[in-house]
Amino acid sequence: LKIQSIDTVSQSFNARCLVRLRLIGAKARREAFVTFKDGRATESVEWFARQIEPYNSFEHDSCKLIDEKPKITDAGDDLLIQLRFEGRFSQPMWLHAFPFDSQELRIEFLLLCRVDGPVPAKVIVSPGVESSLVDRGFAPRFQWQPTG
């Protein structure tokens, strides 16, 4: 996560973020779009990547993918999808002690996939997941001090 600016008046912030997903056992199906095998549909990596959208974008189209296509790499039998987003995100801020308060800034995503049906999706957060803040180039560092 790289925060570029924070606006307390509009209760929003501009940031870049990196999202990584693992499709378990999907390496053999990498080139398929949505095809049928034994009467069941199979999914493509690119299709899944397009099903991820920021939930708390500030306004329509205020958040976009930085890269034209997602980066896809092999990891054993699995495929890894890497997406980079940049945009303006909405965040309610509690300014009771401004300018000495602290704010939790969140970026939330929607996964627009069904959990049942021919192409089910199951979201599992890996115990090794790390989130970090990149403070290099943090423009409002004289007004805000990152704690994450």
C-alpha positions in Angstrom: 0.0 0.0 0.0 1.3 3.4 -0.9 -0.7 6.4 0.3 -0.3 9.4 -1.9 -2.7 11.9 -0.2 -5.4 12.1 2.5 -8.3 14.5 2.3 -10.2 15.0 5.6 -12.8 17.3 4.1 -14.0 14.7 1.5 -13.0 11.8 3.8 -11.0 10.1 1.1 -7.5 9.2 0.3 -5.4 8.4 -2.8 -3.3 5.3 -2.8 -1.7 2.5 -4.8 -2.1 -1.1 -3.7 -1.0 -4.6 -4.8 -3.3 -7.6 -4.6 -2.1 -11.2 -5.0 -4.4 -14.1 -5.5 -3.7 -17.8 -5.8 -5.8 -20.1 -8.0 -5.3 -23.5 -6.5 -4.8 -26.2 -9.1 -5.4 -23.9 -12.0 -2.2 -24.2 -14.0 -3.6 -26.9 -16.3 -6.5 -24.6 -17.2 -4.5 -21.4 -17.7 -5.4 -20.8 -21.4 -9.1 -21.7 -21.1 -11.7 -19.0 -21.1 -14.9 -20.6 -20.0 -15.0 -24.0 -21.5 -16.9 -27.2 -20.7 -15.2 -30.4 -19.7 -17.3 -33.4 -18.6 -20.3 -31.1 -18.5 -18.7 -28.7 -16.0 -17.4 -25.2 -16.8 -13.8 -24.2 -16.1 -12.6 -20.7 -15.5 -9.7 -18.6 -16.8 -7.2 -16.7 -14.8 -8.0 -13.5 -16.8 -11.7 -13.9 -16.2 -11.1 -14.2 -12.4 -8.8 -11.1 -12.4 -11.6 -9.0 -14.0 -14.0 -10.1 -11.2 -12.1 -8.1 -8.6 -13.3 -4.6 -7.9 -12.6 -2.0 -5.3 -15.6 -1.7 -2.9 -14.8 1.6 -1.4 -13.8 3.6 -4.4 -14.7 7.3 -3.9 -16.7 7.6 -7.0 -17.3 5.6 -10.2 -14.1 5.0 -12.1 -12.0 6.7 -9.4 -10.0 3.5 -9.0 -8.4 1.6 -11.9 -5.9 -1.1 -12.6 -2.4 0.2 -13.2 -1.4 -2.6 -15.6 -3.3 -3.3 -18.8 -3.3 -7.1 -18.0 -2.7 -8.8 -14.7 0.6 -10.5 -14.1 0.2 -14.2 -14.0 2.9 -16.6 -12.8 3.1 -20.4 -12.1 3.5 -21.7 -8.6 3.6 -25.5 -8.8 0.1 -26.6 -9.8 -1.3 -23.2 -8.9 -1.4 -19.9 -10.6 -0.7 -16.5 -9.0 -2.5 -13.4 -10.1 -1.0 -10.0 -9.3 -3.0 -6.8 -9.7 -2.0 -3.3 -9.0 -4.7 -0.7 -8.3 -4.5 3.1 -8.1 -7.2 5.4 -7.1 -9.2 7.5 -4.7 -10.9 5.6 -1.9 -13.7 6.6 0.5 -13.0 6.3 4.2 -15.1 7.6 7.1 -12.8 9.6 9.4 -13.5 10.3 13.0 -12.0 13.8 13.5 -12.8 14.3 17.2 -9.3 15.2 18.1 -8.1 16.6 14.8 -5.2 17.2 14.0 -4.0 14.8 16.8 -6.3 11.8 16.1 -5.4 8.8 14.0 -7.3 7.3 11.1 -7.5 3.7 9.9 -7.4 3.7 6.1 -8.9 0.7 4.4 -9.1 -0.6 0.9 -11.8 -3.2 0.4 -12.5 -5.4 -2.6 -15.4 -7.2 -4.0 -14.9 -10.6 -5.6 -17.7 -10.9 -8.1 -17.8 -14.7 -8.3 -20.4 -17.2 -7.1 -19.6 -19.6 -4.3 -21.8 -22.3 -6.1 -22.7 -23.1 -9.6 -20.5 -24.3 -12.5 -17.5 -22.1 -11.6 -17.4 -21.8 -7.8 -15.0 -19.5 -5.9 -13.8 -20.0 -2.4 -11.8 -17.2 -0.7 -9.2 -18.3 1.8 -6.9 -15.8 3.4 -3.5 -17.3 3.7 -2.1 -17.2 7.3 1.1 -15.8 5.7 -0.6 -12.8 4.2 1.2 -9.6 5.0 0.0 -6.0 4.5 2.4 -3.2 4.6 2.6 0.5 4.0 5.2 2.0 1.7 6.0 5.4 3.2 8.7 6.4 0.7 7.2 9.2 -1.3 4.4 9.7 1.2 3.5 13.3 0.3 1.5 14.3 3.5 4.2 13.0 5.9 4.4 16.4 7.5 0.7 16.2 8.4 0.3 12.5 9.0 2.6 9.9 10.6 2.1 6.4 9.3 1.8 3.7 12.1 1.2 0.6 10.0 
